[in-house]
Amino acid sequence: MNKEWMLSVTVASLLATFLVGCTPRVEVAVPEKPITINLNVKVEHEIKVKIDKELDEIFSEDSELF
């Protein structure tokens, strides 16, 4: 066998070994504690009620309802 061929095979095998050893590894693991999300939210709302004229008349001071 030729020395140049042996040298190229050796270099190729070493290069392949280094490339395989440097492959990235991604690992997905489940956390031990549950995930908690704290939301400090201030909720403000405004409710507007529209009263029909008929209801306004029913609840007027002139009516003897109350």
LUMTIPA-462500 format. One record per residue: x, y, z of N, C-alpha, C, O in turn; residue number from 1. Coordinates in pm, whole numbers. Each point is the difference from the previous one (the first is absolute). Layout:
<nuse><n_c1>X</n_c1><n_c2>Y</n_c2><n_c3>Z</n_c3><ca_c1>X</ca_c1><ca_c2>Y</ca_c2><ca_c3>Z</ca_c3><c_c1>X</c_c1><c_c2>Y</c_c2><c_c3>Z</c_c3><o_c1>X</o_c1><o_c2>Y</o_c2><o_c3>Z</o_c3><n>NUM</n></nuse>
...
END
This chain:
<nuse><n_c1>83</n_c1><n_c2>-118</n_c2><n_c3>0</n_c3><ca_c1>-83</ca_c1><ca_c2>118</ca_c2><ca_c3>0</ca_c3><c_c1>87</c_c1><c_c2>124</c_c2><c_c3>0</c_c3><o_c1>114</o_c1><o_c2>0</o_c2><o_c3>47</o_c3><n>1</n></nuse>
<nuse><n_c1>-167</n_c1><n_c2>100</n_c2><n_c3>-98</n_c3><ca_c1>69</ca_c1><ca_c2>124</ca_c2><ca_c3>-18</ca_c3><c_c1>-2</c_c1><c_c2>82</c_c2><c_c3>130</c_c3><o_c1>-101</o_c1><o_c2>0</o_c2><o_c3>69</o_c3><n>2</n></nuse>
<nuse><n_c1>213</n_c1><n_c2>69</n_c2><n_c3>-35</n_c3><ca_c1>8</ca_c1><ca_c2>79</ca_c2><ca_c3>123</ca_c3><c_c1>-95</c_c1><c_c2>119</c_c2><c_c3>-6</c_c3><o_c1>-62</o_c1><o_c2>36</o_c2><o_c3>100</o_c3><n>3</n></nuse>
<nuse><n_c1>51</n_c1><n_c2>24</n_c2><n_c3>-217</n_c3><ca_c1>-90</ca_c1><ca_c2>115</ca_c2><ca_c3>-13</ca_c3><c_c1>-145</c_c1><c_c2>-42</c_c2><c_c3>22</c_c3><o_c1>-78</o_c1><o_c2>73</o_c2><o_c3>60</o_c3><n>4</n></nuse>
<nuse><n_c1>43</n_c1><n_c2>-191</n_c2><n_c3>-110</n_c3><ca_c1>-137</ca_c1><ca_c2>-50</ca_c2><ca_c3>17</ca_c3><c_c1>-27</c_c1><c_c2>-28</c_c2><c_c3>147</c_c3><o_c1>-108</o_c1><o_c2>33</o_c2><o_c3>48</o_c3><n>5</n></nuse>
<nuse><n_c1>200</n_c1><n_c2>-93</n_c2><n_c3>23</n_c3><ca_c1>-15</ca_c1><ca_c2>-29</ca_c2><ca_c3>144</ca_c3><c_c1>-12</c_c1><c_c2>131</c_c2><c_c3>79</c_c3><o_c1>-80</o_c1><o_c2>10</o_c2><o_c3>93</o_c3><n>6</n></nuse>
<nuse><n_c1>159</n_c1><n_c2>88</n_c2><n_c3>-130</n_c3><ca_c1>-4</ca_c1><ca_c2>128</ca_c2><ca_c3>69</ca_c3><c_c1>-135</c_c1><c_c2>68</c_c2><c_c3>-22</c_c3><o_c1>-57</o_c1><o_c2>56</o_c2><o_c3>93</o_c3><n>7</n></nuse>
<nuse><n_c1>6</n_c1><n_c2>-60</n_c2><n_c3>-215</n_c3><ca_c1>-129</ca_c1><ca_c2>63</ca_c2><ca_c3>-29</ca_c3><c_c1>-114</c_c1><c_c2>-74</c_c2><c_c3>70</c_c3><o_c1>-96</o_c1><o_c2>64</o_c2><o_c3>44</o_c3><n>8</n></nuse>
<nuse><n_c1>104</n_c1><n_c2>-196</n_c2><n_c3>-34</n_c3><ca_c1>-103</ca_c1><ca_c2>-77</ca_c2><ca_c3>73</ca_c3><c_c1>6</c_c1><c_c2>34</c_c2><c_c3>148</c_c3><o_c1>-105</o_c1><o_c2>15</o_c2><o_c3>63</o_c3><n>9</n></nuse>
<nuse><n_c1>224</n_c1><n_c2>-3</n_c2><n_c3>-6</n_c3><ca_c1>15</ca_c1><ca_c2>34</ca_c2><ca_c3>140</ca_c3><c_c1>-53</c_c1><c_c2>140</c_c2><c_c3>28</c_c3><o_c1>-71</o_c1><o_c2>20</o_c2><o_c3>98</o_c3><n>10</n></nuse>
<nuse><n_c1>105</n_c1><n_c2>75</n_c2><n_c3>-182</n_c3><ca_c1>-48</ca_c1><ca_c2>138</ca_c2><ca_c3>17</ca_c3><c_c1>-152</c_c1><c_c2>4</c_c2><c_c3>-14</c_c3><o_c1>-67</o_c1><o_c2>69</o_c2><o_c3>77</o_c3><n>11</n></nuse>
<nuse><n_c1>13</n_c1><n_c2>-141</n_c2><n_c3>-172</n_c3><ca_c1>-145</ca_c1><ca_c2>-3</ca_c2><ca_c3>-20</ca_c3><c_c1>-71</c_c1><c_c2>-61</c_c2><c_c3>120</c_c3><o_c1>-104</o_c1><o_c2>50</o_c2><o_c3>41</o_c3><n>12</n></nuse>
<nuse><n_c1>158</n_c1><n_c2>-158</n_c2><n_c3>15</n_c3><ca_c1>-63</ca_c1><ca_c2>-64</ca_c2><ca_c3>116</ca_c3><c_c1>9</c_c1><c_c2>90</c_c2><c_c3>123</c_c3><o_c1>-95</o_c1><o_c2>7</o_c2><o_c3>78</o_c3><n>13</n></nuse>
<nuse><n_c1>208</n_c1><n_c2>63</n_c2><n_c3>-60</n_c3><ca_c1>13</ca_c1><ca_c2>93</ca_c2><ca_c3>112</ca_c3><c_c1>-98</c_c1><c_c2>117</c_c2><c_c3>-15</c_c3><o_c1>-63</o_c1><o_c2>43</o_c2><o_c3>97</o_c3><n>14</n></nuse>
<nuse><n_c1>53</n_c1><n_c2>8</n_c2><n_c3>-217</n_c3><ca_c1>-93</ca_c1><ca_c2>110</ca_c2><ca_c3>-27</ca_c3><c_c1>-144</c_c1><c_c2>-43</c_c2><c_c3>26</c_c3><o_c1>-78</o_c1><o_c2>75</o_c2><o_c3>60</o_c3><n>15</n></nuse>
<nuse><n_c1>43</n_c1><n_c2>-195</n_c2><n_c3>-104</n_c3><ca_c1>-135</ca_c1><ca_c2>-51</ca_c2><ca_c3>23</ca_c3><c_c1>-26</c_c1><c_c2>-18</c_c2><c_c3>149</c_c3><o_c1>-110</o_c1><o_c2>28</o_c2><o_c3>47</o_c3><n>16</n></nuse>
<nuse><n_c1>210</n_c1><n_c2>-73</n_c2><n_c3>29</n_c3><ca_c1>-15</ca_c1><ca_c2>-18</ca_c2><ca_c3>144</ca_c3><c_c1>-24</c_c1><c_c2>134</c_c2><c_c3>69</c_c3><o_c1>-84</o_c1><o_c2>10</o_c2><o_c3>89</o_c3><n>17</n></nuse>
<nuse><n_c1>158</n_c1><n_c2>93</n_c2><n_c3>-130</n_c3><ca_c1>-17</ca_c1><ca_c2>132</ca_c2><ca_c3>60</ca_c3><c_c1>-136</c_c1><c_c2>59</c_c2><c_c3>-35</c_c3><o_c1>-65</o_c1><o_c2>63</o_c2><o_c3>84</o_c3><n>18</n></nuse>
<nuse><n_c1>22</n_c1><n_c2>-82</n_c2><n_c3>-207</n_c3><ca_c1>-129</ca_c1><ca_c2>55</ca_c2><ca_c3>-40</ca_c3><c_c1>-115</c_c1><c_c2>-67</c_c2><c_c3>72</c_c3><o_c1>-97</o_c1><o_c2>66</o_c2><o_c3>38</o_c3><n>19</n></nuse>
<nuse><n_c1>106</n_c1><n_c2>-196</n_c2><n_c3>-18</n_c3><ca_c1>-105</ca_c1><ca_c2>-72</ca_c2><ca_c3>72</ca_c3><c_c1>-1</c_c1><c_c2>40</c_c2><c_c3>147</c_c3><o_c1>-106</o_c1><o_c2>9</o_c2><o_c3>61</o_c3><n>20</n></nuse>
<nuse><n_c1>222</n_c1><n_c2>15</n_c2><n_c3>-5</n_c3><ca_c1>9</ca_c1><ca_c2>39</ca_c2><ca_c3>141</ca_c3><c_c1>-51</c_c1><c_c2>141</c_c2><c_c3>26</c_c3><o_c1>-32</o_c1><o_c2>32</o_c2><o_c3>114</o_c3><n>21</n></nuse>
<nuse><n_c1>24</n_c1><n_c2>52</n_c2><n_c3>-215</n_c3><ca_c1>-42</ca_c1><ca_c2>139</ca_c2><ca_c3>19</ca_c3><c_c1>-142</c_c1><c_c2>27</c_c2><c_c3>-45</c_c3><o_c1>-38</o_c1><o_c2>116</o_c2><o_c3>-16</o_c3><n>22</n></nuse>
<nuse><n_c1>-42</n_c1><n_c2>-218</n_c2><n_c3>-4</n_c3><ca_c1>-137</ca_c1><ca_c2>24</ca_c2><ca_c3>-42</ca_c3><c_c1>-80</c_c1><c_c2>57</c_c2><c_c3>116</c_c3><o_c1>17</o_c1><o_c2>-45</o_c2><o_c3>114</o_c3><n>23</n></nuse>
<nuse><n_c1>-103</n_c1><n_c2>144</n_c2><n_c3>-138</n_c3><ca_c1>-79</ca_c1><ca_c2>59</ca_c2><ca_c3>108</ca_c3><c_c1>-105</c_c1><c_c2>-98</c_c2><c_c3>50</c_c3><o_c1>-51</o_c1><o_c2>-84</o_c2><o_c3>-74</o_c3><n>24</n></nuse>
<nuse><n_c1>20</n_c1><n_c2>98</n_c2><n_c3>202</n_c3><ca_c1>-97</ca_c1><ca_c2>-89</ca_c2><ca_c3>62</ca_c3><c_c1>-107</c_c1><c_c2>85</c_c2><c_c3>66</c_c3><o_c1>31</o_c1><o_c2>86</o_c2><o_c3>83</o_c3><n>25</n></nuse>
<nuse><n_c1>-156</n_c1><n_c2>-109</n_c2><n_c3>-119</n_c3><ca_c1>-112</ca_c1><ca_c2>74</ca_c2><ca_c3>56</ca_c3><c_c1>-78</c_c1><c_c2>-96</c_c2><c_c3>89</c_c3><o_c1>-38</o_c1><o_c2>-109</o_c2><o_c3>-42</o_c3><n>26</n></nuse>
<nuse><n_c1>16</n_c1><n_c2>152</n_c2><n_c3>165</n_c3><ca_c1>-71</ca_c1><ca_c2>-85</ca_c2><ca_c3>95</ca_c3><c_c1>-119</c_c1><c_c2>76</c_c2><c_c3>55</c_c3><o_c1>13</o_c1><o_c2>114</o_c2><o_c3>45</o_c3><n>27</n></nuse>
<nuse><n_c1>-130</n_c1><n_c2>-177</n_c2><n_c3>-48</n_c3><ca_c1>-122</ca_c1><ca_c2>59</ca_c2><ca_c3>54</ca_c3><c_c1>-34</c_c1><c_c2>-76</c_c2><c_c3>127</c_c3><o_c1>-17</o_c1><o_c2>-122</o_c2><o_c3>-2</o_c3><n>28</n></nuse>
<nuse><n_c1>6</n_c1><n_c2>196</n_c2><n_c3>113</n_c3><ca_c1>-31</ca_c1><ca_c2>-64</ca_c2><ca_c3>128</ca_c3><c_c1>-121</c_c1><c_c2>68</c_c2><c_c3>63</c_c3><o_c1>-22</o_c1><o_c2>119</o_c2><o_c3>-19</o_c3><n>29</n></nuse>
<nuse><n_c1>-55</n_c1><n_c2>-197</n_c2><n_c3>92</n_c3><ca_c1>-117</ca_c1><ca_c2>51</ca_c2><ca_c3>70</ca_c3><c_c1>47</c_c1><c_c2>63</c_c2><c_c3>131</c_c3><o_c1>78</o_c1><o_c2>-61</o_c2><o_c3>73</o_c3><n>30</n></nuse>
<nuse><n_c1>-126</n_c1><n_c2>184</n_c2><n_c3>-41</n_c3><ca_c1>43</ca_c1><ca_c2>62</ca_c2><ca_c3>125</ca_c3><c_c1>-58</c_c1><c_c2>-74</c_c2><c_c3>121</c_c3><o_c1>-107</o_c1><o_c2>-60</o_c2><o_c3>-7</o_c3><n>31</n></nuse>
<nuse><n_c1>181</n_c1><n_c2>65</n_c2><n_c3>117</n_c3><ca_c1>-45</ca_c1><ca_c2>-70</ca_c2><ca_c3>121</ca_c3><c_c1>-116</c_c1><c_c2>74</c_c2><c_c3>67</c_c3><o_c1>-91</o_c1><o_c2>-63</o_c2><o_c3>53</o_c3><n>32</n></nuse>
<nuse><n_c1>95</n_c1><n_c2>196</n_c2><n_c3>-55</n_c3><ca_c1>-106</ca_c1><ca_c2>80</ca_c2><ca_c3>62</ca_c3><c_c1>-94</c_c1><c_c2>50</c_c2><c_c3>-110</c_c3><o_c1>43</o_c1><o_c2>22</o_c2><o_c3>-113</o_c3><n>33</n></nuse>
<nuse><n_c1>-172</n_c1><n_c2>-5</n_c2><n_c3>147</n_c3><ca_c1>-91</ca_c1><ca_c2>54</ca_c2><ca_c3>-100</ca_c3><c_c1>31</c_c1><c_c2>147</c_c2><c_c3>-31</c_c3><o_c1>57</o_c1><o_c2>71</o_c2><o_c3>83</o_c3><n>34</n></nuse>
<nuse><n_c1>-93</n_c1><n_c2>-30</n_c2><n_c3>-201</n_c3><ca_c1>24</ca_c1><ca_c2>137</ca_c2><ca_c3>-42</ca_c3><c_c1>-110</c_c1><c_c2>88</c_c2><c_c3>58</c_c3><o_c1>-119</o_c1><o_c2>-28</o_c2><o_c3>-19</o_c3><n>35</n></nuse>
<nuse><n_c1>156</n_c1><n_c2>135</n_c2><n_c3>90</n_c3><ca_c1>-97</ca_c1><ca_c2>94</ca_c2><ca_c3>55</ca_c3><c_c1>18</c_c1><c_c2>134</c_c2><c_c3>-68</c_c3><o_c1>112</o_c1><o_c2>46</o_c2><o_c3>-23</o_c3><n>36</n></nuse>
<nuse><n_c1>-224</n_c1><n_c2>15</n_c2><n_c3>-8</n_c3><ca_c1>1</ca_c1><ca_c2>131</ca_c2><ca_c3>-64</ca_c3><c_c1>-76</c_c1><c_c2>95</c_c2><c_c3>90</c_c3><o_c1>-120</o_c1><o_c2>-18</o_c2><o_c3>23</o_c3><n>37</n></nuse>
<nuse><n_c1>188</n_c1><n_c2>119</n_c2><n_c3>28</n_c3><ca_c1>-64</ca_c1><ca_c2>100</ca_c2><ca_c3>85</ca_c3><c_c1>-37</c_c1><c_c2>120</c_c2><c_c3>-87</c_c3><o_c1>85</o_c1><o_c2>65</o_c2><o_c3>-60</o_c3><n>38</n></nuse>
<nuse><n_c1>-215</n_c1><n_c2>-37</n_c2><n_c3>57</n_c3><ca_c1>-48</ca_c1><ca_c2>113</ca_c2><ca_c3>-77</ca_c3><c_c1>-55</c_c1><c_c2>104</c_c2><c_c3>96</c_c3><o_c1>-102</o_c1><o_c2>-23</o_c2><o_c3>65</o_c3><n>39</n></nuse>
<nuse><n_c1>167</n_c1><n_c2>134</n_c2><n_c3>-56</n_c3><ca_c1>-50</ca_c1><ca_c2>110</ca_c2><ca_c3>80</ca_c3><c_c1>-77</c_c1><c_c2>92</c_c2><c_c3>-94</c_c3><o_c1>58</o_c1><o_c2>89</o_c2><o_c3>-64</o_c3><n>40</n></nuse>
<nuse><n_c1>-187</n_c1><n_c2>-112</n_c2><n_c3>57</n_c3><ca_c1>-83</ca_c1><ca_c2>73</ca_c2><ca_c3>-94</ca_c3><c_c1>-110</c_c1><c_c2>73</c_c2><c_c3>77</c_c3><o_c1>-68</o_c1><o_c2>-59</o_c2><o_c3>83</o_c3><n>41</n></nuse>
<nuse><n_c1>53</n_c1><n_c2>185</n_c2><n_c3>-112</n_c3><ca_c1>-106</ca_c1><ca_c2>78</ca_c2><ca_c3>61</ca_c3><c_c1>-110</c_c1><c_c2>14</c_c2><c_c3>-105</c_c3><o_c1>22</o_c1><o_c2>58</o_c2><o_c3>-107</o_c3><n>42</n></nuse>
<nuse><n_c1>-138</n_c1><n_c2>-111</n_c2><n_c3>139</n_c3><ca_c1>-111</ca_c1><ca_c2>2</ca_c2><ca_c3>-95</ca_c3><c_c1>-97</c_c1><c_c2>109</c_c2><c_c3>44</c_c3><o_c1>-56</o_c1><o_c2>-5</o_c2><o_c3>110</o_c3><n>43</n></nuse>
<nuse><n_c1>36</n_c1><n_c2>100</n_c2><n_c3>-196</n_c3><ca_c1>-99</ca_c1><ca_c2>104</ca_c2><ca_c3>25</ca_c3><c_c1>-103</c_c1><c_c2>-6</c_c2><c_c3>-112</c_c3><o_c1>34</o_c1><o_c2>-13</o_c2><o_c3>-117</o_c3><n>44</n></nuse>
<nuse><n_c1>-158</n_c1><n_c2>23</n_c2><n_c3>157</n_c3><ca_c1>-104</ca_c1><ca_c2>-2</ca_c2><ca_c3>-102</ca_c3><c_c1>-107</c_c1><c_c2>101</c_c2><c_c3>36</c_c3><o_c1>-18</o_c1><o_c2>38</o_c2><o_c3>116</o_c3><n>45</n></nuse>
<nuse><n_c1>-51</n_c1><n_c2>3</n_c2><n_c3>-215</n_c3><ca_c1>-105</ca_c1><ca_c2>98</ca_c2><ca_c3>17</ca_c3><c_c1>-124</c_c1><c_c2>-55</c_c2><c_c3>-67</c_c3><o_c1>3</o_c1><o_c2>-41</o_c2><o_c3>-116</o_c3><n>46</n></nuse>
<nuse><n_c1>-111</n_c1><n_c2>40</n_c2><n_c3>189</n_c3><ca_c1>-125</ca_c1><ca_c2>-53</ca_c2><ca_c3>-54</ca_c3><c_c1>-95</c_c1><c_c2>117</c_c2><c_c3>-19</c_c3><o_c1>-29</o_c1><o_c2>74</o_c2><o_c3>95</o_c3><n>47</n></nuse>
<nuse><n_c1>-19</n_c1><n_c2>-58</n_c2><n_c3>-214</n_c3><ca_c1>-97</ca_c1><ca_c2>105</ca_c2><ca_c3>-30</ca_c3><c_c1>-132</c_c1><c_c2>-66</c_c2><c_c3>-34</c_c3><o_c1>-9</o_c1><o_c2>-89</o_c2><o_c3>-85</o_c3><n>48</n></nuse>
<nuse><n_c1>-93</n_c1><n_c2>136</n_c2><n_c3>154</n_c3><ca_c1>-133</ca_c1><ca_c2>-56</ca_c2><ca_c3>-23</ca_c3><c_c1>-88</c_c1><c_c2>109</c_c2><c_c3>-59</c_c3><o_c1>-9</o_c1><o_c2>110</o_c2><o_c3>55</o_c3><n>49</n></nuse>
<nuse><n_c1>-54</n_c1><n_c2>-139</n_c2><n_c3>-164</n_c3><ca_c1>-92</ca_c1><ca_c2>92</ca_c2><ca_c3>-62</ca_c3><c_c1>-142</c_c1><c_c2>-43</c_c2><c_c3>35</c_c3><o_c1>-39</o_c1><o_c2>-115</o_c2><o_c3>-18</o_c3><n>50</n></nuse>
<nuse><n_c1>-37</n_c1><n_c2>211</n_c2><n_c3>68</n_c3><ca_c1>-136</ca_c1><ca_c2>-30</ca_c2><ca_c3>40</ca_c3><c_c1>-95</c_c1><c_c2>64</c_c2><c_c3>-101</c_c3><o_c1>15</o_c1><o_c2>116</o_c2><o_c3>-39</o_c3><n>51</n></nuse>
<nuse><n_c1>-109</n_c1><n_c2>-194</n_c2><n_c3>-1</n_c3><ca_c1>-100</ca_c1><ca_c2>52</ca_c2><ca_c3>-94</ca_c3><c_c1>-83</c_c1><c_c2>108</c_c2><c_c3>68</c_c3><o_c1>-7</o_c1><o_c2>7</o_c2><o_c3>122</o_c3><n>52</n></nuse>
<nuse><n_c1>-54</n_c1><n_c2>74</n_c2><n_c3>-202</n_c3><ca_c1>-83</ca_c1><ca_c2>107</ca_c2><ca_c3>55</ca_c3><c_c1>-116</c_c1><c_c2>-56</c_c2><c_c3>80</c_c3><o_c1>-41</o_c1><o_c2>59</o_c2><o_c3>99</o_c3><n>53</n></nuse>
<nuse><n_c1>-10</n_c1><n_c2>-173</n_c2><n_c3>-140</n_c3><ca_c1>-113</ca_c1><ca_c2>-60</ca_c2><ca_c3>73</ca_c3><c_c1>43</c_c1><c_c2>-39</c_c2><c_c3>141</c_c3><o_c1>-72</o_c1><o_c2>24</o_c2><o_c3>96</o_c3><n>54</n></nuse>
<nuse><n_c1>188</n_c1><n_c2>-85</n_c2><n_c3>-85</n_c3><ca_c1>47</ca_c1><ca_c2>-37</ca_c2><ca_c3>132</ca_c3><c_c1>33</c_c1><c_c2>123</c_c2><c_c3>83</c_c3><o_c1>-21</o_c1><o_c2>1</o_c2><o_c3>122</o_c3><n>55</n></nuse>
<nuse><n_c1>71</n_c1><n_c2>101</n_c2><n_c3>-186</n_c3><ca_c1>30</ca_c1><ca_c2>124</ca_c2><ca_c3>69</ca_c3><c_c1>-128</c_c1><c_c2>60</c_c2><c_c3>58</c_c3><o_c1>0</o_c1><o_c2>52</o_c2><o_c3>112</o_c3><n>56</n></nuse>
<nuse><n_c1>-106</n_c1><n_c2>-61</n_c2><n_c3>-188</n_c3><ca_c1>-128</ca_c1><ca_c2>52</ca_c2><ca_c3>49</ca_c3><c_c1>-55</c_c1><c_c2>-85</c_c2><c_c3>114</c_c3><o_c1>-61</o_c1><o_c2>52</o_c2><o_c3>93</o_c3><n>57</n></nuse>
<nuse><n_c1>82</n_c1><n_c2>-180</n_c2><n_c3>-99</n_c3><ca_c1>-48</ca_c1><ca_c2>-89</ca_c2><ca_c3>108</ca_c3><c_c1>70</c_c1><c_c2>32</c_c2><c_c3>130</c_c3><o_c1>-64</o_c1><o_c2>1</o_c2><o_c3>105</o_c3><n>58</n></nuse>
<nuse><n_c1>192</n_c1><n_c2>25</n_c2><n_c3>-110</n_c3><ca_c1>76</ca_c1><ca_c2>24</ca_c2><ca_c3>122</ca_c3><c_c1>11</c_c1><c_c2>148</c_c2><c_c3>35</c_c3><o_c1>77</o_c1><o_c2>37</o_c2><o_c3>89</o_c3><n>59</n></nuse>
<nuse><n_c1>-151</n_c1><n_c2>48</n_c2><n_c3>-156</n_c3><ca_c1>7</ca_c1><ca_c2>143</ca_c2><ca_c3>29</ca_c3><c_c1>-62</c_c1><c_c2>28</c_c2><c_c3>137</c_c3><o_c1>-69</o_c1><o_c2>-83</o_c2><o_c3>58</o_c3><n>60</n></nuse>
<nuse><n_c1>97</n_c1><n_c2>200</n_c2><n_c3>-10</n_c3><ca_c1>-48</ca_c1><ca_c2>38</ca_c2><ca_c3>133</ca_c3><c_c1>-151</c_c1><c_c2>18</c_c2><c_c3>2</c_c3><o_c1>-62</o_c1><o_c2>-13</o_c2><o_c3>105</o_c3><n>61</n></nuse>
<nuse><n_c1>4</n_c1><n_c2>42</n_c2><n_c3>-218</n_c3><ca_c1>-145</ca_c1><ca_c2>21</ca_c2><ca_c3>-6</ca_c3><c_c1>-78</c_c1><c_c2>-132</c_c2><c_c3>11</c_c3><o_c1>-114</o_c1><o_c2>-1</o_c2><o_c3>45</o_c3><n>62</n></nuse>
<nuse><n_c1>175</n_c1><n_c2>-107</n_c2><n_c3>-83</n_c3><ca_c1>-71</ca_c1><ca_c2>-127</ca_c2><ca_c3>7</ca_c3><c_c1>-11</c_c1><c_c2>-45</c_c2><c_c3>145</c_c3><o_c1>87</o_c1><o_c2>29</o_c2><o_c3>82</o_c3><n>63</n></nuse>
<nuse><n_c1>-192</n_c1><n_c2>-96</n_c2><n_c3>-52</n_c3><ca_c1>-23</ca_c1><ca_c2>-44</ca_c2><ca_c3>139</ca_c3><c_c1>46</c_c1><c_c2>-143</c_c2><c_c3>21</c_c3><o_c1>-54</o_c1><o_c2>-73</o_c2><o_c3>82</o_c3><n>64</n></nuse>
<nuse><n_c1>154</n_c1><n_c2>34</n_c2><n_c3>-158</n_c3><ca_c1>54</ca_c1><ca_c2>-136</ca_c2><ca_c3>10</ca_c3><c_c1>68</c_c1><c_c2>-22</c_c2><c_c3>134</c_c3><o_c1>-14</o_c1><o_c2>-107</o_c2><o_c3>58</o_c3><n>65</n></nuse>
<nuse><n_c1>86</n_c1><n_c2>205</n_c2><n_c3>-10</n_c3><ca_c1>70</ca_c1><ca_c2>-16</ca_c2><ca_c3>127</ca_c3><c_c1>-64</c_c1><c_c2>87</c_c2><c_c3>102</c_c3><o_c1>44</o_c1><o_c2>2</o_c2><o_c3>115</o_c3><n>66</n></nuse>
END
